[in-house]
């Protein structure tokens, strides 16, 4: 969740608590949403910020529980609680944040799904093309 009122799951501690109560928890994983991360107060706008956020996720939830990622920029600012998706690089995460995020060793090999808007400024194809430019091949 993005941290909006009357919701749970926007803090890593919430996710860890939920997972601790699931029977057969090894069958349940987590999907991180980039817009939700930023809106919930987790900074992913630079390489240093991504490192800190991923390290915090690993400490609280565990990277073994991270199974997938939703990629979308954020119309809302850091900690805004606003779940409004934006085209890659056109929001508050920005191209530098996405470059750092999708190339992070804990993220780069995870399944990633684009959840960006389709409008006169772009579509899935243009957002995917931008992500491919930002992705560093190893």
N, C-alpha and C positions, 0 to 999 in steps of 0.2 A: 504494500500500500504506500501511497505517497505522503501519508501523515495527515490526511484530512480528518475532521472530527468524527467521532463515533466509529472508529475502525481500529483494527489491530493488525499487526504484521508490518508496520512501517519501521520498527526498530529491530535490529538483529536479535536483541534479547527476546522479543516477542516470538520471532521465528524459532529460536532455540527452545523456548518454552512449549510452543505448539508441537515441535518435533519430539520433544521429550515425552509427550503424552500419546503419541501414535504407536499403536501396536504394529509390529512388523515394520518398524521405522526404516529399515534398510531398503524398503520398497518405495520410499517417499523421498523426493529431492526438492531442491529449491531452484526457482528461476528468478534471477535478478533482472529488474527493469531499470534501465539507465535514467529515465525520467523520474521514476519513483524514488530511486536512490537520492538524486539531487534534491528533489522536493522534500524528502524526509530528513534532509540535513547532512547527508553523506556526500562530501566533496569528491568529485571525479573530474575536475576541470584541468588538472595538470598531472604530470607523471608522479610527482611526490604525493599529491592528494589521492590518486588512484592506489598507489602503494599502501598508503595509510588505511584507506577504506577496505581494501582487499585483506590486509593484515588483520584488521578489526573483525571482518567477517569470519576469517579463518579461526581467530581466537574464540569468538562467541558461538558460531554455528558450525564451522568446519568446512574447508574447501571440498572435502569428500561428498558433501551434501549439495554442492553446486552442480546442477545438471544442465542448465540452459540459461540463455540471456535474451532479453527483449531489448532491441536497440531503437532508441528514439531520443531526440533531443528534447529539451524542456522549455516550454514558454514561461514557466515559473522560475523564480530565483531559488538559490540554495536555502533550504528550510522553509519554503513557502507553503508546503502542503498542497500545492496545486498540481493536479494530475491532468496536464494539457500537453499532449505530444506535439513536437515540432520536427521539421526536416533536419536531417543530420547536418550539423554545423551552423544552423540558423537560430539556435536557441542559446540557452545559458550554459550548456556544457561546452559547445563549440568544437571546432575541428581538433584543436590540441587535446582536449579532453577525450574525444573519441579515439584519436590516434594512440594515446596512452592506454586507454581502457581496452581496446580490442587487441592490442599487442602485448598486454600484460601476460606473463607466462601462465598464470592461473586461469585466464579467460580465453586466450587465443585459439584453443582447440575445442572449446565448447560449442554446441549448436547455438546459432544466433538467428533470431527472427527479427525482421524489420517491422516496426509498428508505427510508421510515420504517416502523416496525412497525405491525401491525394488532392492536389489543388493546382491552380495556375502556376505556382512557384516550383512545383516538382511532383514526383510520384515515386513509387517503389524503385523503378529503374534508375532514376537520377540519384536517389539516396544510396542505392547499392553501388552505383558507379563511384560515388564519393567515398564510401567505405572501402572499396577495393583500392583506391588511390592511397588511403591512409594506412592500409594493412601492409606490414613489412613481412616479406617472405623470408623464411629461415632456411 
